[in-house]
Amino acid sequence: MTTPPPARPGMTVDEVDTPALLVDLDAFEANLQRMAREMTGVRIRPHAKTHKCAVIGLQQMALGAVGMCCQKVSEAEALVYGGVSDVLVTNEVVGCAKLQRLASLARRAHIGVCVDDAGNLDDVAAAAAETGVTLDLYVEIDVGAARCGVTPDQAAVALAKQAASKPSLKFMGLQAYHGSAQHLRTPAERKAAIQGASTKSAQAKALIEKAGIPCPIVTGAGTGTYRLEAASGVYNEIQPGSYIFMDADYARNQGEGNRPFDDFRHSLFVLATVMSRSAPDRAVTDAGMKALSIDSGLPTLADGVEAEYVSASDEHGKLLLGASARGIKLGDKLRLIPGHCDPTVNLYDWYVCVRGNRVEAVWPIAARGAIT
């Protein structure tokens, strides 16, 4: 069930019902523009698993993105039905029902998908042929994450040959995403991981081209490493997602020269209300585990509030208050920076978009709960 919006345009932030997912439009728009301005030499295909929102995807494409990435067919459906014209499912899609849904989307938009298995590739081709469409096909290679993907050797060549032989598929290149590199804390660790990923990707591309098959795109990269892939000379498309929002875990990464990792601004917050002040050094908010994902750590307090979010239960978030925060009162609203933006977004039906202290828009999170 979709819940009613917690706010309407024109309200002040203090009038917003909580918990609510806030987007600071000034910071959000600055993040969009910085990525578009900086990445002029590679294609940008932002990852919509972060925002799950066609409204945001269309803004990214208006600034030059070639399309969107997503992880699930149901996410792709929400994007396409919301007007996004080019979607790559950066994941394996297995099973007749899902493949038929994926192929049917190609009647409305440009659709791509990844494979790492010969049998699955046959199934993808059959679904596309039965539907009368052509799907873009990317071979996923394992570049260091030890998750999905074939080895970047003759296994990748075999799948590329198989894809090139299918009239209902168009072989587009390699999916080469190193997800676990995004939150390696030091620049040196991230650089080493992406050097390894680039070497593997270059090897696979060279072998495929030696076999006489064009391999036009090597795609991957995330918010933590996008500059490294873009500068590699191997990747020509990047897939950053979290850069639009950032989160508390990305803030724990180190930037170059002992600086914080502050390329982008925090623009996503959970607005919470203080619901208990039963002790001088303690406050309890109405934002617990059902309002914030804590898989990557607890949220932090925004706006310089001297308080620590120390524990989450289902509906409660406990804060320990520093001396300057002892004046917090019952009913006060606080902005929390979630530990992990992607799964936090998936808990909400609406973004409450604010500029300054006023609600400017409310956007639907159309792919919320899209897990099929």
Residue pairs with C-beta under 8 A, 6 or more apart in sequence:
2 349
2 364
3 349
3 350
5 349
5 350
5 352
5 362
6 16
6 17
6 18
6 20
6 350
6 352
7 15
7 16
7 17
7 20
7 350
7 352
7 359
7 362
8 359
8 362
9 359
9 360
9 361
9 362
10 358
10 359
11 358
11 359
12 357
12 358
12 359
13 22
13 271
13 333
13 354
13 357
13 358
13 359
14 333
14 357
16 22
16 271
16 333
16 352
16 359
18 271
18 272
18 273
18 286
18 287
18 333
19 270
19 271
19 272
19 273
19 286
19 287
19 291
19 292
20 270
20 271
20 348
20 350
20 352
21 268
21 269
21 270
21 271
21 344
21 345
21 347
21 348
21 350
21 351
21 352
21 365
22 268
22 269
22 270
22 271
22 335
22 351
22 352
22 353
22 354
23 245
23 267
23 268
23 351
23 352
23 353
23 354
23 363
24 265
24 266
24 267
24 268
24 269
24 354
24 355
25 267
25 353
25 354
25 355
25 360
25 361
26 355
26 356
27 265
27 266
27 267
28 244
28 245
28 267
28 268
28 353
30 264
30 265
31 243
31 244
31 245
31 246
31 264
31 265
31 267
32 59
32 60
32 63
32 244
33 63
34 263
34 264
35 44
35 46
35 226
35 240
35 243
35 264
36 44
36 63
36 64
36 65
39 226
39 230
39 238
41 230
42 229
42 230
42 235
42 236
42 237
42 238
43 66
43 217
43 219
43 236
43 237
43 238
44 60
44 64
44 65
44 66
44 237
44 238
44 240
45 65
45 66
45 67
45 68
45 69
45 88
45 219
45 237
45 238
45 239
46 57
46 60
46 65
46 68
46 69
46 239
46 240
46 241
46 243
46 244
47 68
47 69
47 70
47 90
47 222
47 239
47 240
47 241
48 56
48 57
48 68
48 69
48 70
48 75
48 79
48 84
48 87
48 241
48 367
49 69
49 70
49 71
49 75
49 241
49 342
50 241
50 242
50 244
50 245
50 341
50 342
50 345
51 57
51 241
51 244
51 245
51 345
51 365
52 75
52 78
52 345
52 346
52 365
52 366
52 367
52 368
52 370
53 82
53 351
53 363
53 364
53 365
53 366
53 367
54 78
54 79
54 81
54 82
54 83
54 84
54 366
55 82
55 363
55 364
56 244
56 363
57 65
57 68
57 79
57 82
57 84
58 82
58 83
58 84
60 68
60 244
61 67
61 68
61 84
61 85
61 86
66 86
66 237
67 84
67 85
67 86
67 87
67 88
67 110
68 79
68 84
68 86
68 87
68 88
69 87
69 88
69 89
69 90
69 239
69 241
70 76
70 79
70 87
70 88
70 89
70 90
70 367
71 89
71 90
71 91
72 89
72 91
72 367
72 370
72 371
72 372
73 89
73 93
73 98
73 101
73 102
73 105
73 372
74 367
74 370
74 371
74 372
75 89
75 367
75 370
76 87
76 89
76 102
76 105
76 111
77 101
77 105
77 370
78 366
78 367
78 370
79 87
79 366
79 367
80 87
80 105
80 108
80 109
80 111
81 108
81 366
82 366
84 109
85 109
85 110
86 109
86 110
87 105
87 109
87 110
87 111
87 112
88 111
88 112
88 113
88 114
88 136
88 138
88 219
89 102
89 111
89 112
89 113
89 114
90 114
90 138
90 175
90 177
90 219
90 239
91 113
91 114
91 148
92 113
92 114
92 115
92 116
92 117
92 120
92 140
92 148
93 99
93 102
93 113
93 120
93 124
94 120
94 123
96 123
96 127
98 372
99 123
99 124
99 126
99 127
100 127
100 130
100 131
102 111
102 113
102 124
102 127
102 135
103 111
103 127
103 128
103 130
103 131
103 133
103 135
104 131
104 133
105 111
106 128
106 131
106 133
106 134
106 135
107 131
107 133
110 136
111 133
111 135
111 136
112 135
112 136
112 137
112 138
112 172
113 124
113 135
113 136
113 137
113 138
114 137
114 138
114 139
114 140
114 148
114 175
115 121
115 124
115 137
115 138
115 139
115 140
115 159
115 163
116 139
116 140
116 141
116 148
116 149
116 150
116 159
118 158
118 159
118 162
121 137
121 159
121 162
121 163
121 166
121 169
122 162
124 135
124 137
124 169
125 163
125 166
125 168
125 169
126 168
128 134
128 135
128 168
128 169
129 166
129 167
129 168
133 168
134 167
134 168
134 169
134 170
135 168
135 169
135 170
136 169
136 170
136 172
137 163
137 166
137 169
137 170
137 171
137 172
138 172
138 173
138 174
138 175
138 217
138 219
139 150
139 156
139 159
139 160
139 163
139 171
139 173
139 174
139 175
139 204
140 148
140 149
140 150
140 174
140 175
140 176
141 149
141 150
141 151
141 152
141 156
141 174
141 175
141 176
141 200
141 201
141 204
142 148
142 149
142 150
142 151
142 152
142 200
143 149
143 152
143 176
143 177
143 178
143 196
143 197
143 200
143 201
143 220
144 178
144 180
144 181
144 193
144 196
144 197
144 200
145 177
145 178
145 179
145 180
145 181
147 179
149 175
149 176
150 156
150 159
152 200
152 201
152 203
152 204
152 207
153 203
153 204
153 207
154 207
156 174
156 204
156 207
156 208
157 204
157 207
157 208
157 211
157 213
160 171
160 208
160 211
160 213
160 215
161 211
161 213
163 169
163 171
164 171
164 213
171 213
171 214
171 215
172 216
172 217
173 205
173 215
173 216
173 217
173 218
173 219
174 201
174 204
174 205
174 208
174 215
174 217
174 218
174 219
175 219
175 220
176 197
176 200
176 201
176 204
176 218
176 219
176 220
176 235
177 219
177 220
177 221
177 222
177 239
178 193
178 194
178 197
178 220
178 222
178 225
179 222
180 193
181 189
181 190
181 193
181 194
181 197
181 222
181 224
181 225
182 190
182 222
182 223
182 224
182 225
183 224
183 249
183 250
183 252
183 253
183 296
184 190
184 193
184 224
184 253
185 252
185 253
185 254
186 254
187 254
187 255
187 256
190 224
190 225
190 228
190 253
191 228
193 225
194 225
194 228
194 229
194 232
195 228
197 220
197 229
198 228
198 229
198 232
198 233
198 234
198 235
201 218
201 220
201 234
201 235
202 234
205 215
205 218
205 234
208 215
209 215
217 236
217 237
218 234
218 235
218 236
218 237
219 235
219 236
219 237
219 238
219 239
220 229
220 235
220 237
220 238
220 239
221 228
221 229
221 230
221 235
221 238
221 239
221 240
222 239
222 240
222 241
222 242
223 240
223 241
223 242
223 243
223 246
223 250
223 264
224 250
224 253
224 261
226 238
226 240
226 243
229 235
229 238
230 238
241 342
242 250
242 341
242 342
243 263
243 264
244 264
244 267
245 266
245 267
245 268
245 341
245 345
246 264
246 265
246 266
246 267
246 268
246 341
247 266
247 268
247 296
247 337
247 338
247 339
247 340
247 341
247 344
248 296
248 297
248 298
248 299
248 300
248 337
248 338
248 339
249 296
249 297
249 339
249 340
250 261
251 260
251 261
251 262
251 266
251 300
251 337
252 261
252 297
253 261
254 260
254 261
255 261
255 262
255 263
266 302
266 337
268 337
268 338
268 341
268 344
268 345
269 302
269 335
269 336
269 337
269 338
270 287
270 291
270 292
270 299
270 335
270 336
270 338
270 344
271 333
271 334
271 335
271 336
271 352
272 285
272 286
272 287
272 291
272 317
272 333
272 334
272 335
272 336
273 285
273 286
273 331
273 332
273 333
273 334
274 283
274 284
274 285
274 328
274 329
274 330
274 331
274 332
274 333
274 334
275 284
275 285
275 286
275 316
275 330
276 282
276 283
276 284
276 316
276 330
277 283
277 284
277 328
277 329
277 330
278 284
280 321
280 326
281 320
281 321
281 326
282 318
282 319
282 320
282 321
283 307
283 318
283 319
283 321
283 325
283 328
284 316
284 317
284 318
284 319
285 316
285 317
285 319
285 334
285 336
286 315
286 316
286 317
287 299
287 317
287 336
288 312
288 313
288 314
288 315
288 316
288 317
289 312
289 313
289 314
290 314
290 315
290 347
291 315
291 317
291 347
292 299
292 312
292 317
292 336
292 338
292 339
292 344
292 347
293 338
293 339
293 340
293 342
293 343
293 344
293 346
293 347
294 312
294 339
294 340
295 339
295 340
295 343
296 339
296 340
297 339
297 340
298 309
298 310
298 311
298 312
298 339
299 309
299 317
299 336
299 337
299 338
299 339
300 309
300 336
300 337
301 307
301 308
301 309
301 319
301 334
301 335
301 336
301 337
302 334
302 335
302 336
302 337
303 334
303 335
305 325
305 328
305 334
306 321
306 322
306 323
306 324
306 325
307 319
307 320
307 321
307 322
307 325
307 328
307 334
308 319
308 320
308 322
309 317
309 318
309 319
309 336
310 318
310 319
310 320
311 317
311 318
312 318
317 336
319 325
319 334
321 328
328 334
338 344
345 365
345 368
346 365
346 368
346 369
347 368
348 365
348 368
349 364
349 365
349 368
350 362
350 363
350 364
350 365
351 362
351 363
351 365
352 359
352 362
353 359
353 360
353 361
353 362
353 363
354 360
